[in-house]
Amino acid sequence: MADVLLSLTLPSDVTQLVEDFLLSRPDLVPGFTTSQANGHGAVIPLVAPSELVSGHAPRTHIRMVGNEDDMRHILKLIKSELPNANVFFWLIPVIEMGRL
């Protein structure tokens, strides 16, 4: 099976739960990268007064690479563990990867 990049964008309030879950599954996710992001658009609920003023909500972006079956399994596990977490995801084929 080919490698894919799994990207997750999630609300800040569930970030620690997802990170802990990913760290508990080194058999599926040997490592991942996180960064802070801002969610914009009609599908992003703005709740806090600061979000209403700024027009965006804080999000965390998590990226990991692995074989497609493992990444799809991770998605199923996150969905079952955190069914209402409002995690947006996408899978992208990886053409090449390595270290320089």
Secondary structure as GFF3:
##gff-version 3
##sequence-region A 1 100
A	DSSP	beta_strand	3	11	.	.	.	ID=ss1
A	DSSP	three_ten_helix	12	14	.	.	.	ID=ss2
A	DSSP	alpha_helix	15	23	.	.	.	ID=ss3
A	DSSP	beta_strand	33	39	.	.	.	ID=ss4
A	DSSP	alpha_helix	49	54	.	.	.	ID=ss5
A	DSSP	beta_strand	57	67	.	.	.	ID=ss6
A	DSSP	alpha_helix	68	81	.	.	.	ID=ss7
A	DSSP	beta_strand	88	93	.	.	.	ID=ss8
###
